[in-house]
């Protein structure tokens, strides 16, 4: 699920465009949708689509590193995906484990920092150990910050942040009045990264599906009908071009952002 096959060094990011502030997003978040439908269109089992989707991950990770994207977060397995057929879930877990075993060293050699976000308690011991080892090996890397969301849900993320703050109140470290949006955000997954600038969902569906609910508050949303196994460098560049043409206002007027008002 995680690949960076060739030595890839980040290149300089594109210049500011005066509207979004950057023509290239710093942080890209992707819901990788369409593996099952890709397989069904070819009269293959759904699991074949998941295996094919690994190639798209390889291309996207490598291309983001080459383009100079700072952070990439991929939604690999949601907390709701346990409802899928047992065989499909089993294959997904096997893919996750085998890819971590095969690709972590390659990511490390390319300066990529890998982290896995989500509730790990439902995973088997071997997979949890491999996650820990991959994160430990790459923790000091300063290249592309690659996050894999596994058994993750945006509601879970907010709840665990709230529980952490509630425990601080119970212990007398905080008062309820000191719980602010900023403090809550500091307890969320990926709190040390910039919030996503660009959200991409492949496969034609137009919903967020409980992904990074807090973090996506001001993110630009991009939906494409391209199924994930067919999402390549050109498809990603189209998303970047669309992003570069948007004006991100964050509550200001268009004139304010464009600098035409005092």
N, C-alpha and C positions, 0 to 999 in steps of 0.2 A: 504493500500500500504506500510505501514511502521510498522514492527513488531519486537519486541524483547521479546519473551514470558517468558523466564526464566531469573533468575539472572545470568548474564554473566560477568565475570571479564576478562579483557585482560590478556593473558599469554605472557610470554617472547617471543620475536620474534626469528626466526631461526637465526643461526650464519651467519656471512659473508661468501660468497662463493668464494671471491677473483676475481670474474669476474664481476658480476652485482653489487657487493658491498654489496648486501643483497640477501639472498635467498627468502625472503618474501617481496613483494611490500609494500611500505608505504601507497600508495594511489592507489586505484582500481576504475576505471570508467567502467560502464557497460551500454550497450544498451540492454534493455530487449525486445528482439524480438521473435515473434513466438506465441503470445497468440491467434491471430485469426486463424492461421493454425492449432494449437492444437485443437481448438474448431471444426473447419471444418472437421478435420479427424474423429471426433466423432459425426458428424452430429448435432452439437450444434450451437447455434448462437454465433457470434464472442464475444459478451459481456460475455458469459460463460467463454471464455478463459481469459479475463481480470480478472474476479473474481478468477479463478484458479491461475493466476499469482501472486496473493497476497501471496499465500503460499510460493512461491519461494522467494519472497522478505523477508519473515520472516526467512527462512533458511539462506539466504545469509548474512543478517544483523547480525544474531546471530553468524554465523560461523566466519565472519570477526572479530567480537568483541572477540571471543574466541581465534582466532589465533594471535591476536595482531596487526591487520591492523590498521593504524592510521586514515585513511580517506577512505570513500566509497561514490562515486557519482553515482546516478542512474538516467538514462534518462527516466523519466516517461511520458512526454508529450512534443512533439516538437512544435515549432511555426508553422510547416506545418501540424500537426495533426488535426487542425481545419477543414481541407478539408474532413475529414472522415464523414460518415453518421451521421446525427444529433443525432439519438438515441444512437449510439456508444459513441459519445462525451459526451452526457448527462450522460450515465452510468459511464464513466471515471471520470467525475466531482463528481458524487455522491460517488464513491468509494474513491476518494481523501478526500473528506470532512468527510465521516463516519470513515475512518481509522485514520485521524488526531484526531478526537474526541475520538476515542477509545484507541489509542495507545500512545499518547503523554506523558501521565503520566508514563506509563511503561518505555518508553525510558528515561525519566528523572530519574526515580529510578535506572536505570542501568548506569547512568553517560554519556549517549549519548547526544551529541549536535546535534540538528537538524536545518538545514537551507534549505530554498527553494530558488533556483536561477531561474531567468527568468523574463519576463515582466508580472507583475500581473494585469495590467490594464484591461485585457480582462476577468478576473474572476469575479464571483459574489461577493457581499459584504460579505456574510456569509463565503465563502471560504477564502477571503482575511483576514478577522478577525481571523479565525482559524489559518491561517498561522502565522500571527503576534503573536498570543498567544503562539503557539508552540515554535516559535523561542525565545520569551521572557522567557519562562519557562526554556528552556534548555541552554540558552546562556552561562552560566558560567561552564557548564559541561566540563570535560577534558578527557572523554573516547573517544570512536569512534566518529569521526566527520562525520556525515551522511548528505549528501547534496542530495536533490531531485530537479532535473531539470524539471521545469514545465512551459510550454509556453516559452521554452528556444530554442535559436539557436546560434550557434557559431558566425555567422555573426552579429547577433544582439548584442552579447556580445562585439565584437570588435568595432562596430559602437558606442555603448553607451560609451565605454571607450574613443574613439576618440572625441566624442562630449563633454565629460567632460573636456578633455585637451584643446579643442578649446575654451570652455568657459573661461578657465583660461587665455588663451592667450588674448582673447577679454577684459578681466578684468585687464590685465596688470600684472598678477601674474607670467606668463611664457612668454618666447619668443619662436617663432617657432623652433629655433635651440636647445632649451632645451627639446624638445619632443624626448625622447629616447625610445628604446624598454623596458627598465626597468620602465620608467614612465608610459608607456601605460599598461604594465602588472599589475601595481599597481592598475589600475582602473577596471580590469576585475573581473568577478565573481570568488570567491575562491582564491583571490590574497594572502590571508594569509595562504593558505595550500601549501604543496609541490605539484609540478605538478604531474599528474598521472604517475605512473611507469608502470602500466598494464591496457590496454584497453581490455575489453571482449565484444564481440557481440555474442549473441545466435541466433539460428534460421537459420544459414547457409549462410546468406547474408554476403558479404565481402566489406563493405563500412562504413564510419564514420557517414554519414547522418547529417552533420552540427552540430556535437556534440563537444564542447570544442576544436574548431579548433586551436586556439593559444596554448592552454595548452598541446595538444597532439603532439607537434612538435618532441619530442624525446621519446615518449611513446612506449613501446612494445605492438604490436597488436596481439590479440588472437581471432580467429574465431572458433566457434563450431557449428555443426549442431543441437545440442540439443535445442529443443524448450523451451522457457522460463519457462512455468509451470513445466517442468521436470528437470530444472536445480537445482541441489541439492548440498549438501556439498561435495560429491565425485567429481562431475563435477567441482566445484570450486577448489578443491585440485589439479585436473589434470591441470587446468590453472596455478596454483601456481608452480607446478612441471615444467611445460614448461618454465615459466618465470625464474625459478632458473637455468635452463640450458643455458640461453642466456648470451652473453657477451655484455654489454652496453658500447659503445665506445665514444659517444658524440664528434665525430670528431677526436679522437685519433686513433692510430693504435692498433691492438690487442696486440702486444708486449708491447706497452706503458701501456695499461690497466693492463696487467698481471705482470707488474713490471720487465720486462726483458731488459728494455732500460733505460739509465740515463735520 
